[in-house]
Amino acid sequence: MSEPIWNKFLTERDKAVFGTSGYGARGGFGKRPALLIIDVNWAFCGDRPEPILESIKRWRNSCGEDAWIALPYIRALIDKCHDKGVPVMYTTGVRRDDNWDSGSWAWKNSRNEEDRNAVVTNLDGNEIVTPIAPSPQDIVVLKQKPSGFFGTNMASYLTLLQCDSVIVTGTTTSGCVRATVLDAFSLNYRIALAEEGCFDRSQASHAINLCDMNAKYADVVKTSEVLAFLNTLPNGMYELPKGNAAPERGQRRAANY
């Protein structure tokens, strides 16, 4: 069995701490999960697969090629959830046209003024990327801060669906994924992170945040294990939406994450 992705970033002291402290026990899957896909939009993926240092010239929040490597894993999770009738919930950002409501996002990035100007392509940065675009039965949650729960209806939707657990994937691992996981943990959901579908613009941040979440808040598991678990669920457990999946393209502005 291969070593966890984070081991190469840990000191021997760190490894000893994790080995003896009791952290990192398996929490296990729940009985009624929902799949949460965090912020997999054009702003974070760029409009094509390319090295991150090229992609961020045009898309300042892009995670570059790592995003496009993750997409087939996310697609596999979506397809399996659709097949089993398990809820799929997406998050993405929303902004006023004048970007006034960016608020504290404007404080920590010197390129934030770019969000006030037209993107160099005809794509809305907050639109979910085409390879994993929402279907009519899926739910799209619009947010303005890192967590998918903060200031949104996500918790009430999970209550409506009678979910006891979430499977989380998407971006960024150290930012919006982590914030969503911590809020889900605080609300006593069981949490599984589908590792290959998570990505970040910093390799070290990605690995260390997976490590920390696996230690305290969630189970970091391979996508294949999540798919095998989903296969064990009975079909038709949920009453899912039947209407339109998301706001029309062009109604959202690119956001800072």
BALOBA-1460 file (C-alpha; in Angstrom, 3 decimals):
// residues 257
<rec num="1" residu="m" x="0.000" y="0.000" z="0.000"/>
<rec num="2" residu="s" x="1.425" y="3.398" z="-1.002"/>
<rec num="3" residu="e" x="2.213" y="6.020" z="1.607"/>
<rec num="4" residu="p" x="-0.221" y="8.896" z="2.078"/>
<rec num="5" residu="i" x="0.467" y="11.891" z="-0.149"/>
<rec num="6" residu="w" x="1.289" y="14.016" z="2.891"/>
<rec num="7" residu="n" x="4.068" y="11.828" z="4.308"/>
<rec num="8" residu="k" x="6.777" y="13.511" z="2.255"/>
<rec num="9" residu="f" x="5.941" y="16.829" z="3.917"/>
<rec num="10" residu="l" x="6.024" y="15.507" z="7.502"/>
<rec num="11" residu="t" x="9.021" y="15.443" z="9.826"/>
<rec num="12" residu="e" x="9.861" y="12.277" z="11.719"/>
<rec num="13" residu="r" x="8.493" y="13.989" z="14.832"/>
<rec num="14" residu="d" x="5.191" y="14.672" z="13.047"/>
<rec num="15" residu="k" x="4.908" y="11.047" z="11.968"/>
<rec num="16" residu="a" x="5.548" y="9.888" z="15.525"/>
<rec num="17" residu="v" x="2.880" y="12.244" z="16.868"/>
<rec num="18" residu="f" x="0.265" y="10.967" z="14.424"/>
<rec num="19" residu="g" x="1.316" y="7.396" z="15.127"/>
<rec num="20" residu="t" x="0.796" y="7.616" z="18.895"/>
<rec num="21" residu="s" x="-1.833" y="10.315" z="19.511"/>
<rec num="22" residu="g" x="-4.859" y="8.354" z="18.353"/>
<rec num="23" residu="y" x="-5.798" y="10.790" z="15.616"/>
<rec num="24" residu="g" x="-6.675" y="9.520" z="12.168"/>
<rec num="25" residu="a" x="-9.094" y="6.758" z="13.178"/>
<rec num="26" residu="r" x="-11.687" y="5.880" z="10.550"/>
<rec num="27" residu="g" x="-15.040" y="7.562" z="11.100"/>
<rec num="28" residu="g" x="-16.795" y="5.497" z="8.451"/>
<rec num="29" residu="f" x="-19.406" y="6.274" z="5.826"/>
<rec num="30" residu="g" x="-22.923" y="7.255" z="6.816"/>
<rec num="31" residu="k" x="-26.167" y="5.671" z="5.698"/>
<rec num="32" residu="r" x="-27.620" y="8.567" z="3.677"/>
<rec num="33" residu="p" x="-24.827" y="10.550" z="2.003"/>
<rec num="34" residu="a" x="-24.815" y="13.483" z="-0.372"/>
<rec num="35" residu="l" x="-21.998" y="14.302" z="-2.770"/>
<rec num="36" residu="l" x="-20.685" y="17.877" z="-2.352"/>
<rec num="37" residu="i" x="-18.623" y="19.225" z="-5.268"/>
<rec num="38" residu="i" x="-16.897" y="22.383" z="-4.117"/>
<rec num="39" residu="d" x="-16.212" y="25.238" z="-6.554"/>
<rec num="40" residu="v" x="-15.113" y="23.289" z="-9.638"/>
<rec num="41" residu="n" x="-15.635" y="26.244" z="-11.961"/>
<rec num="42" residu="w" x="-13.713" y="27.967" z="-14.739"/>
<rec num="43" residu="a" x="-12.063" y="30.388" z="-12.314"/>
<rec num="44" residu="f" x="-10.347" y="27.535" z="-10.488"/>
<rec num="45" residu="c" x="-9.750" y="25.207" z="-13.434"/>
<rec num="46" residu="g" x="-8.931" y="27.633" z="-16.217"/>
<rec num="47" residu="d" x="-10.496" y="27.165" z="-19.616"/>
<rec num="48" residu="r" x="-8.133" y="24.389" z="-20.717"/>
<rec num="49" residu="p" x="-5.527" y="21.997" z="-19.295"/>
<rec num="50" residu="e" x="-2.214" y="23.805" z="-18.998"/>
<rec num="51" residu="p" x="0.587" y="24.300" z="-16.449"/>
<rec num="52" residu="i" x="-0.537" y="26.385" z="-13.514"/>
<rec num="53" residu="l" x="2.035" y="29.143" z="-14.067"/>
<rec num="54" residu="e" x="0.543" y="29.693" z="-17.512"/>
<rec num="55" residu="s" x="-3.072" y="29.371" z="-16.429"/>
<rec num="56" residu="i" x="-2.833" y="31.903" z="-13.580"/>
<rec num="57" residu="k" x="-1.724" y="34.596" z="-16.004"/>
<rec num="58" residu="r" x="-5.320" y="34.709" z="-17.245"/>
<rec num="59" residu="w" x="-7.228" y="33.012" z="-14.426"/>
<rec num="60" residu="r" x="-5.618" y="34.227" z="-11.221"/>
<rec num="61" residu="n" x="-7.361" y="31.598" z="-9.054"/>
<rec num="62" residu="s" x="-6.611" y="28.672" z="-11.358"/>
<rec num="63" residu="c" x="-5.156" y="25.417" z="-10.054"/>
<rec num="64" residu="g" x="-3.834" y="24.586" z="-13.505"/>
<rec num="65" residu="e" x="-3.406" y="21.052" z="-14.766"/>
<rec num="66" residu="d" x="-4.205" y="19.466" z="-11.401"/>
<rec num="67" residu="a" x="-7.823" y="20.552" z="-11.854"/>
<rec num="68" residu="w" x="-8.104" y="18.722" z="-15.168"/>
<rec num="69" residu="i" x="-6.502" y="15.602" z="-13.710"/>
<rec num="70" residu="a" x="-9.192" y="15.619" z="-10.999"/>
<rec num="71" residu="l" x="-12.181" y="16.051" z="-13.325"/>
<rec num="72" residu="p" x="-12.506" y="12.397" z="-14.482"/>
<rec num="73" residu="y" x="-12.605" y="11.267" z="-10.837"/>
<rec num="74" residu="i" x="-15.303" y="13.811" z="-10.033"/>
<rec num="75" residu="r" x="-17.234" y="12.766" z="-13.143"/>
<rec num="76" residu="a" x="-17.117" y="9.127" z="-12.000"/>
<rec num="77" residu="l" x="-18.558" y="10.096" z="-8.609"/>
<rec num="78" residu="i" x="-21.335" y="12.128" z="-10.236"/>
<rec num="79" residu="d" x="-22.261" y="9.321" z="-12.616"/>
<rec num="80" residu="k" x="-22.401" y="6.775" z="-9.805"/>
<rec num="81" residu="c" x="-24.549" y="9.081" z="-7.657"/>
<rec num="82" residu="h" x="-26.910" y="9.663" z="-10.577"/>
<rec num="83" residu="d" x="-27.114" y="5.928" z="-11.148"/>
<rec num="84" residu="k" x="-27.981" y="5.291" z="-7.483"/>
<rec num="85" residu="g" x="-30.192" y="8.345" z="-6.998"/>
<rec num="86" residu="v" x="-27.829" y="9.913" z="-4.427"/>
<rec num="87" residu="p" x="-27.982" y="13.735" z="-4.143"/>
<rec num="88" residu="v" x="-25.304" y="15.749" z="-5.939"/>
<rec num="89" residu="m" x="-24.776" y="19.291" z="-4.659"/>
<rec num="90" residu="y" x="-22.433" y="21.823" z="-6.245"/>
<rec num="91" residu="t" x="-21.141" y="25.060" z="-4.777"/>
<rec num="92" residu="t" x="-19.842" y="28.062" z="-6.659"/>
<rec num="93" residu="g" x="-19.445" y="31.774" z="-6.035"/>
<rec num="94" residu="v" x="-21.715" y="34.730" z="-6.723"/>
<rec num="95" residu="r" x="-20.982" y="38.474" z="-6.877"/>
<rec num="96" residu="r" x="-22.667" y="41.755" z="-7.647"/>
<rec num="97" residu="d" x="-21.612" y="43.253" z="-10.982"/>
<rec num="98" residu="d" x="-19.716" y="46.005" z="-9.177"/>
<rec num="99" residu="n" x="-17.937" y="43.459" z="-6.921"/>
<rec num="100" residu="w" x="-18.847" y="45.491" z="-3.824"/>
<rec num="101" residu="d" x="-19.805" y="42.341" z="-1.948"/>
<rec num="102" residu="s" x="-16.363" y="40.763" z="-2.324"/>
<rec num="103" residu="g" x="-15.713" y="42.229" z="1.120"/>
<rec num="104" residu="s" x="-12.774" y="40.613" z="2.893"/>
<rec num="105" residu="w" x="-11.728" y="38.721" z="-0.251"/>
<rec num="106" residu="a" x="-10.273" y="42.018" z="-1.494"/>
<rec num="107" residu="w" x="-7.754" y="42.269" z="1.342"/>
<rec num="108" residu="k" x="-5.342" y="39.424" z="0.591"/>
<rec num="109" residu="n" x="-4.780" y="39.386" z="-3.177"/>
<rec num="110" residu="s" x="-3.079" y="42.105" z="-5.179"/>
<rec num="111" residu="r" x="-4.951" y="41.097" z="-8.371"/>
<rec num="112" residu="n" x="-8.471" y="41.338" z="-6.950"/>
<rec num="113" residu="e" x="-9.297" y="44.338" z="-9.146"/>
<rec num="114" residu="e" x="-9.328" y="41.967" z="-12.126"/>
<rec num="115" residu="d" x="-12.696" y="40.710" z="-10.887"/>
<rec num="116" residu="r" x="-14.199" y="44.087" z="-11.811"/>
<rec num="117" residu="n" x="-13.167" y="43.719" z="-15.433"/>
<rec num="118" residu="a" x="-14.304" y="41.446" z="-18.254"/>
<rec num="119" residu="v" x="-12.626" y="38.040" z="-18.334"/>
<rec num="120" residu="v" x="-10.401" y="37.511" z="-21.359"/>
<rec num="121" residu="t" x="-12.635" y="34.653" z="-22.535"/>
<rec num="122" residu="n" x="-16.411" y="34.570" z="-22.913"/>
<rec num="123" residu="l" x="-16.706" y="32.297" z="-19.879"/>
<rec num="124" residu="d" x="-18.215" y="33.230" z="-16.535"/>
<rec num="125" residu="g" x="-15.596" y="32.249" z="-13.971"/>
<rec num="126" residu="n" x="-18.229" y="30.985" z="-11.546"/>
<rec num="127" residu="e" x="-19.870" y="28.652" z="-14.057"/>
<rec num="128" residu="i" x="-19.316" y="24.963" z="-13.262"/>
<rec num="129" residu="v" x="-16.948" y="23.535" z="-15.872"/>
<rec num="130" residu="t" x="-18.597" y="21.728" z="-18.778"/>
<rec num="131" residu="p" x="-17.153" y="18.216" z="-18.162"/>
<rec num="132" residu="i" x="-19.034" y="18.007" z="-14.856"/>
<rec num="133" residu="a" x="-21.933" y="20.395" z="-15.519"/>
<rec num="134" residu="p" x="-24.992" y="19.948" z="-13.251"/>
<rec num="135" residu="s" x="-27.945" y="17.877" z="-14.383"/>
<rec num="136" residu="p" x="-31.597" y="18.770" z="-13.662"/>
<rec num="137" residu="q" x="-31.749" y="16.630" z="-10.500"/>
<rec num="138" residu="d" x="-28.637" y="18.282" z="-9.036"/>
<rec num="139" residu="i" x="-28.562" y="21.200" z="-6.588"/>
<rec num="140" residu="v" x="-26.374" y="24.294" z="-6.994"/>
<rec num="141" residu="v" x="-25.586" y="26.349" z="-3.900"/>
<rec num="142" residu="l" x="-24.299" y="29.892" z="-4.460"/>
<rec num="143" residu="k" x="-21.932" y="31.236" z="-1.831"/>
<rec num="144" residu="q" x="-19.699" y="34.208" z="-1.059"/>
<rec num="145" residu="k" x="-17.313" y="32.825" z="1.552"/>
<rec num="146" residu="p" x="-15.180" y="29.661" z="1.778"/>
<rec num="147" residu="s" x="-17.633" y="27.283" z="3.430"/>
<rec num="148" residu="g" x="-20.523" y="25.878" z="1.438"/>
<rec num="149" residu="f" x="-22.586" y="26.230" z="4.616"/>
<rec num="150" residu="f" x="-21.906" y="29.880" z="5.458"/>
<rec num="151" residu="g" x="-24.845" y="32.090" z="4.506"/>
<rec num="152" residu="t" x="-26.408" y="29.412" z="2.271"/>
<rec num="153" residu="n" x="-29.231" y="26.851" z="2.325"/>
<rec num="154" residu="m" x="-26.904" y="23.854" z="2.223"/>
<rec num="155" residu="a" x="-27.691" y="22.596" z="5.732"/>
<rec num="156" residu="s" x="-31.434" y="22.951" z="5.179"/>
<rec num="157" residu="y" x="-31.185" y="21.063" z="1.881"/>
<rec num="158" residu="l" x="-29.295" y="18.233" z="3.598"/>
<rec num="159" residu="t" x="-32.009" y="18.169" z="6.266"/>
<rec num="160" residu="l" x="-34.712" y="18.037" z="3.585"/>
<rec num="161" residu="l" x="-32.906" y="15.083" z="2.014"/>
<rec num="162" residu="q" x="-32.460" y="13.441" z="5.441"/>
<rec num="163" residu="c" x="-28.724" y="13.110" z="4.886"/>
<rec num="164" residu="d" x="-26.484" y="11.973" z="7.734"/>
<rec num="165" residu="s" x="-23.187" y="12.267" z="5.882"/>
<rec num="166" residu="v" x="-21.363" y="13.987" z="3.032"/>
<rec num="167" residu="i" x="-18.819" y="12.941" z="0.451"/>
<rec num="168" residu="v" x="-16.732" y="16.008" z="-0.347"/>
<rec num="169" residu="t" x="-14.478" y="16.730" z="-3.287"/>
<rec num="170" residu="g" x="-13.340" y="19.746" z="-5.325"/>
<rec num="171" residu="t" x="-11.240" y="22.808" z="-4.664"/>
<rec num="172" residu="t" x="-9.322" y="24.314" z="-3.081"/>
<rec num="173" residu="t" x="-8.314" y="21.626" z="-0.617"/>
<rec num="174" residu="s" x="-6.847" y="24.151" z="1.812"/>
<rec num="175" residu="g" x="-9.606" y="26.731" z="1.353"/>
<rec num="176" residu="c" x="-13.224" y="26.097" z="0.448"/>
<rec num="177" residu="v" x="-13.022" y="22.300" z="0.752"/>
<rec num="178" residu="r" x="-11.496" y="22.534" z="4.210"/>
<rec num="179" residu="a" x="-13.945" y="25.232" z="5.342"/>
<rec num="180" residu="t" x="-16.897" y="23.130" z="4.175"/>
<rec num="181" residu="v" x="-15.514" y="20.038" z="5.879"/>
<rec num="182" residu="l" x="-15.057" y="21.867" z="9.184"/>
<rec num="183" residu="d" x="-18.614" y="23.182" z="9.116"/>
<rec num="184" residu="a" x="-19.959" y="19.732" z="8.208"/>
<rec num="185" residu="f" x="-17.967" y="18.290" z="11.104"/>
<rec num="186" residu="s" x="-19.370" y="20.953" z="13.430"/>
<rec num="187" residu="l" x="-22.873" y="19.916" z="12.333"/>
<rec num="188" residu="n" x="-22.086" y="16.252" z="13.128"/>
<rec num="189" residu="y" x="-22.114" y="14.875" z="9.594"/>
<rec num="190" residu="r" x="-19.858" y="11.943" z="8.824"/>
<rec num="191" residu="i" x="-17.436" y="13.081" z="6.136"/>
<rec num="192" residu="a" x="-15.463" y="11.279" z="3.447"/>
<rec num="193" residu="l" x="-13.052" y="13.180" z="1.201"/>
<rec num="194" residu="a" x="-12.603" y="11.672" z="-2.259"/>
<rec num="195" residu="e" x="-8.881" y="12.292" z="-2.535"/>
<rec num="196" residu="e" x="-8.238" y="12.313" z="-6.287"/>
<rec num="197" residu="g" x="-11.075" y="14.768" z="-6.897"/>
<rec num="198" residu="c" x="-9.557" y="17.344" z="-4.520"/>
<rec num="199" residu="f" x="-7.025" y="19.840" z="-5.817"/>
<rec num="200" residu="d" x="-5.251" y="23.056" z="-4.879"/>
<rec num="201" residu="r" x="-2.893" y="25.561" z="-6.405"/>
<rec num="202" residu="s" x="-0.204" y="24.689" z="-3.823"/>
<rec num="203" residu="q" x="0.974" y="21.086" z="-3.651"/>
<rec num="204" residu="a" x="2.151" y="21.455" z="-0.058"/>
<rec num="205" residu="s" x="-1.119" y="23.059" z="1.068"/>
<rec num="206" residu="h" x="-3.077" y="20.299" z="-0.666"/>
<rec num="207" residu="a" x="-1.144" y="17.489" z="1.036"/>
<rec num="208" residu="i" x="-0.931" y="18.993" z="4.517"/>
<rec num="209" residu="n" x="-4.615" y="19.925" z="4.608"/>
<rec num="210" residu="l" x="-5.583" y="16.406" z="3.546"/>
<rec num="211" residu="c" x="-3.378" y="15.171" z="6.381"/>
<rec num="212" residu="d" x="-4.964" y="17.466" z="8.951"/>
<rec num="213" residu="m" x="-8.535" y="16.774" z="7.850"/>
<rec num="214" residu="n" x="-7.881" y="13.025" z="7.870"/>
<rec num="215" residu="a" x="-6.463" y="13.293" z="11.385"/>
<rec num="216" residu="k" x="-9.353" y="15.196" z="12.936"/>
<rec num="217" residu="y" x="-12.418" y="15.803" z="10.784"/>
<rec num="218" residu="a" x="-12.889" y="13.408" z="7.866"/>
<rec num="219" residu="d" x="-11.801" y="10.168" z="6.216"/>
<rec num="220" residu="v" x="-9.538" y="10.819" z="3.229"/>
<rec num="221" residu="v" x="-10.249" y="7.876" z="0.941"/>
<rec num="222" residu="k" x="-9.557" y="6.876" z="-2.634"/>
<rec num="223" residu="t" x="-12.295" y="7.538" z="-5.162"/>
<rec num="224" residu="s" x="-12.481" y="3.809" z="-5.873"/>
<rec num="225" residu="e" x="-13.444" y="3.183" z="-2.250"/>
<rec num="226" residu="v" x="-16.177" y="5.820" z="-2.418"/>
<rec num="227" residu="l" x="-17.546" y="4.256" z="-5.610"/>
<rec num="228" residu="a" x="-17.553" y="0.824" z="-3.989"/>
<rec num="229" residu="f" x="-19.465" y="2.228" z="-1.014"/>
<rec num="230" residu="l" x="-22.021" y="3.926" z="-3.253"/>
<rec num="231" residu="n" x="-22.604" y="0.600" z="-4.965"/>
<rec num="232" residu="t" x="-23.807" y="-0.847" z="-1.667"/>
<rec num="233" residu="l" x="-26.625" y="1.702" z="-1.312"/>
<rec num="234" residu="p" x="-30.170" y="0.854" z="-2.383"/>
<rec num="235" residu="n" x="-31.594" y="2.782" z="-5.327"/>
<rec num="236" residu="g" x="-34.244" y="5.451" z="-4.914"/>
<rec num="237" residu="m" x="-33.649" y="6.484" z="-1.300"/>
<rec num="238" residu="y" x="-34.147" y="10.212" z="-1.953"/>
<rec num="239" residu="e" x="-36.735" y="12.546" z="-3.383"/>
<rec num="240" residu="l" x="-34.578" y="14.693" z="-5.658"/>
<rec num="241" residu="p" x="-35.405" y="17.908" z="-7.560"/>
<rec num="242" residu="k" x="-36.818" y="17.603" z="-11.061"/>
<rec num="243" residu="g" x="-36.433" y="21.191" z="-12.297"/>
<rec num="244" residu="n" x="-33.643" y="23.321" z="-13.724"/>
<rec num="245" residu="a" x="-30.232" y="22.714" z="-12.208"/>
<rec num="246" residu="a" x="-28.668" y="26.169" z="-11.953"/>
<rec num="247" residu="p" x="-28.929" y="29.890" z="-12.729"/>
<rec num="248" residu="e" x="-28.453" y="30.749" z="-16.378"/>
<rec num="249" residu="r" x="-24.915" y="31.275" z="-17.585"/>
<rec num="250" residu="g" x="-23.736" y="34.865" z="-17.242"/>
<rec num="251" residu="q" x="-25.687" y="35.625" z="-14.060"/>
<rec num="252" residu="r" x="-22.647" y="35.121" z="-11.793"/>
<rec num="253" residu="r" x="-19.344" y="36.978" z="-11.529"/>
<rec num="254" residu="a" x="-15.958" y="35.448" z="-10.903"/>
<rec num="255" residu="a" x="-15.145" y="35.419" z="-7.206"/>
<rec num="256" residu="n" x="-11.976" y="35.386" z="-5.082"/>
<rec num="257" residu="y" x="-11.036" y="32.136" z="-3.346"/>
